[in-house]
Amino acid sequence: MRVIFMGTPDFAVPTLTALAAAGHVVVAAYSQPPRPAGRGKKLQPSPVQLAAEARGIPVYTPVSLKGAEEQAAFAALEADVAVVAAYGLILPQVILDAPGLGCLNVHGSLLPRWRGAAPVQRAILMGDAMTGVTIMQMERGLDTGPMLAKAETPVDRKTAGELTAEIAGMGAALMVRVLADLSDYPPEAQPEESVTYAHKIDKAESRLDFTQSALQVERQVRAFAPAPGAFFELEGERYRVLAAEVAVGSGVPGQTLDDALTVACGVGAIRPLIVQRAGKPAMETASLLRGRGIVAGTQLG
């Protein structure tokens, strides 16, 4: 098929790679414009742009697809289908209608659960046992289109980073199977009674809330690892917790119960395993405490 690929972050790269490997002609890749990044704030192309350019695929980075000129350029590519994976821009109806087979989306949840921007993080935070990926025919609503195929995986104790990478690979393989014979995947309407929304993550949510149960605090750690990183503050300094385990203990929420950084929660206790101080590399808690002791009875914020 003649395919337009539309995506921006690392999550989307496996699908682009799989489409090319399967023999589809990727006539163009659309991605969000380069953004300032790093200490020098130099413009940094997205992972999809870099991956497409490495394969000689023409890349387009419009700020919007609402203009007539951009829409005409898109239609002129005469694609059979557009494949979308975490693109990040709203697609007007004229764009959705331009490819002969429309636009198919790789969405990182088992729709209709977790429509929206942060399905992986929300699945972890809510303690879902299973999550996965859905291939969906796009329409104007937010992740409301009919479903063509699904694949699922257990959440277990995976971090958001681990789970996102796994689902990205699953979605890439599933999209290739769907495109191999669309007639084998008749569209199925989403049941409205099962809809939940994965609202965009607010950075304030990554502050560890020790008044919650230790189980929920541990979910916070996994949901925000590796970025933005769940954190606590001590004496005005922020400490990112990148891995933790539920521990035995009780006490005032947020107070350390021993010299090994076991912290009391609303129910139970949590023990950080990997911690990162501002401007420092991540390290195991034992290594952190050798350089910066945190004694029992210390209140964390």
C-alpha positions as CSV (number, residue, x, y, z in Angstrom):
1,M,0.0,0.0,0.0
2,R,0.9,3.7,-0.3
3,V,1.0,4.8,3.3
4,I,1.3,8.2,5.0
5,F,2.7,7.7,8.5
6,M,1.9,10.2,11.2
7,G,3.6,10.0,14.6
8,T,6.1,11.9,16.9
9,P,7.6,10.1,19.9
10,D,9.6,6.9,20.4
11,F,6.3,5.0,20.8
12,A,5.5,5.5,17.1
13,V,8.9,4.5,15.7
14,P,8.4,0.7,15.8
15,T,5.2,1.0,13.6
16,L,7.0,3.2,11.0
17,T,9.8,0.6,10.9
18,A,7.4,-2.3,10.7
19,L,5.5,-0.8,7.8
20,A,8.6,-0.2,5.8
21,A,9.9,-3.7,6.6
22,A,6.6,-5.2,5.5
23,G,7.0,-3.7,2.0
24,H,4.6,-0.9,2.2
25,V,5.5,2.3,0.4
26,V,5.7,5.0,3.0
27,V,5.3,8.0,0.8
28,A,5.6,10.5,3.6
29,A,6.0,10.8,7.4
30,Y,4.2,13.6,9.3
31,S,5.6,14.6,12.7
32,Q,5.4,17.5,15.1
33,P,7.9,20.3,14.4
34,P,11.3,20.1,16.1
35,R,11.3,21.4,19.7
36,P,14.0,23.1,21.8
37,A,15.7,20.5,24.0
38,G,18.8,20.1,26.1
39,R,20.8,22.8,27.9
40,G,21.5,24.7,24.7
41,K,17.8,24.6,23.8
42,K,18.6,23.6,20.2
43,L,15.8,22.5,18.0
44,Q,15.6,18.7,18.2
45,P,13.7,16.7,15.6
46,S,11.3,14.1,16.9
47,P,12.2,10.4,17.0
48,V,9.9,9.8,14.1
49,Q,11.5,12.5,12.0
50,L,14.9,11.0,12.6
51,A,13.8,7.5,11.9
52,A,12.0,8.6,8.6
53,E,15.0,10.6,7.4
54,A,17.3,7.7,8.1
55,R,15.2,5.7,5.6
56,G,14.9,8.4,3.0
57,I,11.3,9.0,3.7
58,P,10.1,12.6,3.0
59,V,9.1,14.3,6.3
60,Y,6.5,17.0,6.8
61,T,6.3,18.9,10.1
62,P,3.4,21.4,9.9
63,V,2.3,23.3,12.9
64,S,-1.3,22.6,12.0
65,L,-3.3,20.7,9.3
66,K,-6.2,23.1,9.3
67,G,-5.0,25.2,6.4
68,A,-6.1,24.5,2.8
69,E,-2.5,24.4,1.5
70,E,-1.5,21.7,4.0
71,Q,-4.6,19.7,3.3
72,A,-4.0,19.9,-0.5
73,A,-0.4,18.7,0.0
74,F,-1.7,15.8,2.1
75,A,-4.3,14.8,-0.5
76,A,-1.7,15.1,-3.3
77,L,0.2,12.2,-1.8
78,E,-2.6,9.9,-3.0
79,A,-2.2,7.5,-0.1
80,D,-4.2,4.3,0.3
81,V,-4.2,4.7,4.1
82,A,-2.7,6.9,6.8
83,V,-1.3,5.2,9.8
84,V,-1.3,7.3,13.0
85,A,0.6,6.6,16.2
86,A,0.8,9.3,18.9
87,Y,1.0,12.1,16.3
88,G,-0.2,14.8,18.7
89,L,-2.2,17.0,16.3
90,I,-5.9,17.0,15.7
91,L,-6.8,15.7,12.2
92,P,-9.6,17.7,10.5
93,Q,-12.2,15.7,8.7
94,V,-10.8,16.5,5.3
95,I,-7.5,14.8,6.3
96,L,-9.4,11.8,7.8
97,D,-11.2,11.4,4.5
98,A,-8.2,11.9,2.1
99,P,-6.7,8.4,2.0
100,G,-8.8,5.8,0.2
101,L,-9.0,3.6,3.3
102,G,-9.0,6.5,5.8
103,C,-6.8,6.8,8.9
104,L,-5.9,3.9,11.2
105,N,-4.6,4.6,14.7
106,V,-2.4,2.6,17.0
107,H,-3.8,3.4,20.5
108,G,-2.0,2.3,23.6
109,S,-4.9,0.8,25.5
110,L,-7.8,-1.7,25.3
111,L,-10.4,0.7,24.0
112,P,-12.9,1.9,25.1
113,R,-10.9,1.9,28.4
114,W,-8.5,4.8,28.5
115,R,-9.3,7.0,25.6
116,G,-7.1,10.1,25.6
117,A,-3.5,11.3,26.1
118,A,-2.0,9.1,28.9
119,P,-3.4,5.6,28.7
120,V,-0.4,3.7,29.9
121,Q,0.1,5.9,33.0
122,R,-3.6,5.8,33.9
123,A,-3.7,2.0,33.6
124,I,-0.8,1.7,36.0
125,L,-2.2,4.3,38.5
126,M,-5.6,2.6,38.6
127,G,-4.1,-0.9,39.2
128,D,-5.4,-2.4,35.9
129,A,-4.4,-6.1,35.6
130,M,-4.3,-5.9,31.8
131,T,-3.7,-3.3,29.2
132,G,-2.6,-3.4,25.5
133,V,-3.1,-1.9,22.1
134,T,-6.1,-1.2,19.8
135,I,-6.0,-0.6,16.1
136,M,-8.9,1.9,15.5
137,Q,-10.5,3.6,12.5
138,M,-10.2,7.2,13.2
139,E,-13.1,9.7,13.3
140,R,-13.4,13.2,14.6
141,G,-14.1,12.2,18.2
142,L,-11.3,11.6,20.7
143,D,-10.4,7.9,20.3
144,T,-14.1,7.1,19.6
145,G,-13.7,5.3,16.2
146,P,-14.6,1.6,15.5
147,M,-12.0,-1.0,16.6
148,L,-10.4,-3.4,14.1
149,A,-8.1,-5.4,16.4
150,K,-6.7,-5.7,19.9
151,A,-3.7,-7.3,21.6
152,E,-3.3,-7.4,25.4
153,T,-0.5,-7.8,28.0
154,P,-0.4,-8.0,31.8
155,V,0.6,-4.8,33.6
156,D,2.4,-6.7,36.4
157,R,5.0,-4.4,38.0
158,K,6.2,-2.8,34.8
159,T,7.0,0.9,34.7
160,A,5.4,3.2,32.2
161,G,8.6,3.2,30.2
162,E,8.7,-0.6,30.0
163,L,5.0,-0.9,29.3
164,T,5.0,1.8,26.6
165,A,7.9,0.1,24.8
166,E,6.2,-3.3,24.9
167,I,2.9,-1.9,23.7
168,A,4.7,0.0,20.9
169,G,6.1,-3.3,19.6
170,M,2.7,-5.0,19.9
171,G,1.0,-2.2,18.0
172,A,3.5,-2.3,15.2
173,A,3.1,-6.0,14.7
174,L,-0.7,-5.8,14.9
175,M,-0.9,-2.9,12.4
176,V,1.1,-4.9,9.9
177,R,-1.3,-7.9,10.3
178,V,-4.3,-5.7,9.9
179,L,-3.0,-4.0,6.7
180,A,-2.1,-7.4,5.3
181,D,-5.8,-8.2,4.9
182,L,-8.3,-5.5,6.1
183,S,-11.2,-7.7,5.2
184,D,-10.3,-10.0,8.1
185,Y,-10.8,-7.2,10.6
186,P,-14.4,-5.8,10.3
187,P,-14.9,-2.6,12.4
188,E,-16.6,-3.0,15.7
189,A,-18.2,0.0,17.5
190,Q,-16.9,0.8,21.0
191,P,-19.3,0.1,23.8
192,E,-20.1,3.5,25.4
193,E,-20.8,2.0,28.8
194,S,-17.2,1.0,29.2
195,V,-15.6,4.3,28.4
196,T,-12.9,5.8,30.6
197,Y,-10.6,8.8,29.9
198,A,-6.9,9.0,30.3
199,H,-6.4,12.7,31.0
200,K,-3.0,14.2,30.3
201,I,-0.6,13.9,33.2
202,D,-0.2,17.0,35.3
203,K,3.3,17.3,36.7
204,A,1.9,17.9,40.1
205,E,0.6,14.3,40.1
206,S,4.2,13.0,40.2
207,R,4.7,14.3,43.8
208,L,4.5,11.2,46.0
209,D,1.4,11.2,48.2
210,F,2.4,9.3,51.3
211,T,-1.1,9.6,52.7
212,Q,-2.2,7.0,50.2
213,S,-1.6,3.3,50.7
214,A,1.8,1.9,50.0
215,L,0.4,0.0,47.1
216,Q,-0.8,3.2,45.4
217,V,2.4,5.0,46.1
218,E,4.3,2.2,44.4
219,R,2.0,2.6,41.4
220,Q,2.8,6.3,41.3
221,V,6.5,5.4,41.1
222,R,5.9,3.0,38.2
223,A,3.5,5.3,36.4
224,F,6.0,8.2,36.3
225,A,9.1,6.2,35.5
226,P,11.3,7.1,33.8
227,A,9.6,10.5,33.2
228,P,8.7,12.9,34.7
229,G,9.7,10.8,37.7
230,A,7.8,10.5,41.0
231,F,9.4,12.6,43.7
232,F,9.5,13.7,47.3
233,E,11.2,16.8,48.7
234,L,13.6,17.0,51.7
235,E,15.0,20.3,52.9
236,G,14.0,22.0,49.7
237,E,15.7,19.4,47.4
238,R,13.8,17.2,45.1
239,Y,14.5,13.5,45.0
240,R,13.1,11.4,42.1
241,V,12.1,7.9,42.9
242,L,12.5,5.6,39.9
243,A,11.9,2.2,41.5
244,A,10.4,1.2,44.9
245,E,8.9,-1.7,46.7
246,V,6.1,-2.1,49.2
247,A,7.5,-2.7,52.7
248,V,6.3,-3.7,56.2
249,G,5.8,-0.9,58.6
250,S,3.4,1.9,59.8
251,G,3.7,5.4,61.2
252,V,3.1,9.0,60.3
253,P,2.6,9.2,56.5
254,G,5.8,10.6,54.9
255,Q,8.0,9.9,57.9
256,T,11.0,7.5,57.6
257,L,10.8,4.5,59.8
258,D,14.5,3.5,59.7
259,D,17.8,4.6,58.3
260,A,17.3,2.7,55.1
261,L,14.7,5.2,53.7
262,T,11.6,3.0,54.5
263,V,8.7,5.6,54.5
264,A,5.4,5.3,56.2
265,C,2.3,5.6,54.1
266,G,-1.4,5.9,54.8
267,V,-1.5,2.1,54.9
268,G,1.8,0.2,55.0
269,A,5.2,1.6,54.0
270,I,7.3,2.1,50.8
271,R,11.0,1.6,50.3
272,P,12.6,3.5,47.4
273,L,15.1,1.3,45.5
274,I,16.5,3.7,42.9
275,V,16.7,7.5,43.7
276,Q,18.0,10.5,41.8
277,R,19.0,13.8,43.3
278,A,18.7,17.0,41.2
279,G,21.7,17.2,38.8
280,K,23.0,13.7,39.9
281,P,22.8,10.3,38.2
282,A,20.3,7.8,39.4
283,M,21.6,5.4,42.1
284,E,20.5,2.6,44.4
285,T,19.2,3.9,47.7
286,A,22.1,2.3,49.7
287,S,24.6,4.3,47.6
288,L,22.5,7.5,48.1
289,L,22.4,7.1,51.8
290,R,26.2,6.6,52.1
291,G,26.6,10.1,50.8
292,R,23.5,11.7,52.2
293,G,22.2,10.0,55.3
294,I,18.5,10.3,56.0
295,V,17.8,9.1,59.6
296,A,14.7,7.5,61.0
297,G,12.0,10.0,61.9
298,T,12.8,12.4,59.0
299,Q,9.6,13.9,57.5
300,L,9.5,13.9,53.7
301,G,7.4,16.3,51.7
